[in-house]
Amino acid sequence: MNREKRTAIFQRLRSANPAPTTELVFSSPFELLIAVILSAQATDKGVNKATARLFAIANSPAAILALGEEGLKEQIRTIGLFNSKAKNIIETCRRLVSDHAGVVPRDRKALEALPGVGRKTANVVLNTAFGEPTIAVDTHIFRVANRTGLAVGKTPLAVEQRLVRLVPTEFLKDAHHWLILHGRYVCKARSPDCPNCPISDLCEYKEKTMALPCARSRTA
Ligand code: SF4
């Protein structure tokens, strides 16, 4: 895909949604970090329900440590893998307090050193809490980047590195959210909505879906 097409794709995604953001509800870098840890293999909606309960009683590392692992589990037990997530969150809070004065670090290496925080989570926090031009390649972005031809790659890291290199600078900061939302609602895994896709004429996917024939033409 050439630069003109890539630019046109992001211009269209920007016109449709000038200020995209995450669907996770948060009011501080710490809340976002916890929500992202909880979101592995869970829906944003499910995470938001649990964090609404949790953050009402504990939204700082010290407060979650005071809840303890069992107390934390009580608040997040509706979320898949809550046992291991609770363990990681407690240990993460302990390290935030002991190593970072209770503050989420704006630094990839320090973030990735926290339990339950991998490259993807660090990228989300750096981008969404701190405004860094990082791109966290999840299943949606991986699919959209490969299908459209925006950034073809065999692994999430390869796609991330290509996107960071190829997305025009003016779109880099918001590219993450435009691509996730596009993958979640339009370029869906099983049935991409190509007939209603705003970038269909720019997308290089070879197996685009067709519009269903209308009732009249079916009966004609
Ligand atoms: S045209 Fe289809 S495959 Fe291409 S981005 Fe749009 S929905 Fe996805």
Boltz pocket constraint, residues with backbone or C-beta under 6 A from the ligand:
constraints:
  - pocket:
      binder: B
      contacts: [[A, 144], [A, 147], [A, 148], [A, 186], [A, 187], [A, 188], [A, 192], [A, 193], [A, 194], [A, 197], [A, 198], [A, 199], [A, 200], [A, 201], [A, 203], [A, 204], [A, 205], [A, 208], [A, 209]]
      max_distance: 6.0
